[in-house]
Amino acid sequence: MFTLKGIETFSQEIKKSRFLAFAGPVSDEAAAKAFITNHSDPTANHNCWAWRIGQHYRFQDDGEPSGTAGKPILQAIDGQSLDGVAVVVTRWFGGILLGSGGLVRAYGGTAAACLRAAETLPLIATEEATISVPFGDLALVQARLATLPSTQVLSQRYDESGSDIVVAIHKTEIDAVEALVADLTSGRAVMARAR
């Protein structure tokens, strides 16, 4: 699975109707709704959209015949193995009716062209863990974690004995990171996985 690196646009004219697509990464439903609001044009005839975040998805035809706009946009997202993505396709009507098949092709094709032009990033499954480190080992552990591309420090809390470092680790690397922390500190630091 992939997501988008940033926001991409694509426009085309089909039988005098102008279609403009915006596609971008979104992290949750609230972000998807905000993206749709920010990239819809109230002066246009239709602002059709779709988004997918994991197993959750929504789509909207915005006045076009049912199934001719939002669903083809969602199919464009799914067809390119994308996740965490929202797409808005805006249409300014040019006076020529496209018919149901023409609308499906226009909305789905505009969304697909926009997504193909976008730069993507692979989605990598991560797992959260908390590493409890005594003060004597803290600098060494922090320095090593900073060099690991598979590990991202999310937060850090201090207490009287040391620090709890909350990290996100690529699932394929979690055992290796746990072994590294144990080796660096001769077992003094303990990693607890979030369940």
Buried (B, 14 or more C-beta within 10 A) or exposed (E): EBBBEEBBBBBBEBEEBBBBBBBBBBEEBEBBBEBBEEBBBEEBBBBBBBBBBEEEBBBBBBEBEEEBBBBBBBBBBBEBEBBBBBBBBBBBEBEEEBEEEBBBBBBBBBBBBBBEEBEBEEBEEBBBBBBBBBEEBBEBBBEBBEEBEBBBBEEBEEEEEBBBBBBBBBEEBBEBBBEBBBEBBEEBBBBEEEE
